[in-house]
């Protein structure tokens, strides 16, 4: 059996925006963050385009002897609130 990749236009943008809107409403005044593995270039470009700030880089050790790079992105609380408001008007 072969796995198939399916792309839904705009879904990648709607999901994090919905998450930031949720965070703004349920946890106002708090930063939002996530981590992505180094080398997943599409995600890295996407998060930076969507306003994420690269706030840390560190090694991730998911299993003995395995080390991969991890990048942390943060959306500051003030930006989360502003973006959620802007996106709700689109």
C-alpha positions in Angstrom: 0.0 0.0 0.0 1.3 3.5 -0.9 0.7 6.5 1.3 -0.7 9.5 -0.5 -0.1 13.1 0.4 -3.2 15.3 0.3 -3.0 19.1 0.3 -6.1 21.1 1.1 -5.6 24.7 -0.1 -5.6 27.1 2.8 -5.9 24.5 5.6 -2.3 25.0 6.8 -3.1 28.7 7.3 -6.5 28.2 8.9 -5.3 25.7 11.6 -2.7 27.8 13.3 -4.8 30.9 13.0 -7.7 29.1 14.7 -5.3 28.0 17.4 -4.0 31.6 18.0 -7.6 32.8 18.0 -8.5 30.2 20.6 -5.5 31.0 22.7 -6.3 34.7 22.6 -9.9 34.0 23.8 -9.1 31.4 26.4 -5.7 32.5 27.7 -5.5 36.2 26.9 -2.2 37.9 27.7 -0.1 34.8 27.3 2.5 33.9 24.7 1.9 31.0 22.3 4.7 28.7 21.3 5.4 25.6 19.3 8.4 23.5 18.2 9.4 22.3 14.8 12.2 19.9 13.8 15.1 21.4 11.9 14.9 20.5 8.2 11.2 20.8 7.8 11.7 23.9 5.7 8.1 24.4 4.6 6.9 24.6 8.2 9.8 26.9 9.2 9.0 29.4 6.4 5.3 29.1 7.1 5.7 29.9 10.9 7.9 32.8 10.2 5.6 34.2 7.5 2.7 33.9 10.0 4.5 36.0 12.6 6.3 33.4 14.7 9.5 34.5 16.2 12.4 32.0 16.5 13.1 32.1 20.2 15.3 29.0 20.8 17.2 26.2 19.0 18.2 23.1 20.8 18.9 19.4 20.3 16.0 17.0 20.8 16.8 13.5 21.9 13.7 11.4 21.1 15.6 8.1 21.6 19.0 6.9 22.8 21.6 7.8 20.3 19.3 9.9 18.2 19.7 13.7 18.2 17.7 16.1 15.9 17.6 19.8 15.9 14.5 21.5 17.3 13.5 25.1 16.7 11.1 26.9 19.0 8.7 29.6 17.7 6.8 32.1 19.9 4.0 34.5 19.2 4.1 37.2 21.9 0.8 37.8 23.7 0.3 41.3 22.2 0.8 39.9 18.7 -1.5 36.9 19.3 -4.4 39.3 20.3 -3.8 41.6 17.4 -3.6 38.8 14.8 -6.6 37.0 16.2 -8.6 40.3 15.9 -7.3 40.9 12.3 -8.0 37.4 11.2 -11.5 37.3 12.5 -12.3 40.3 10.3 -11.1 38.5 7.1 
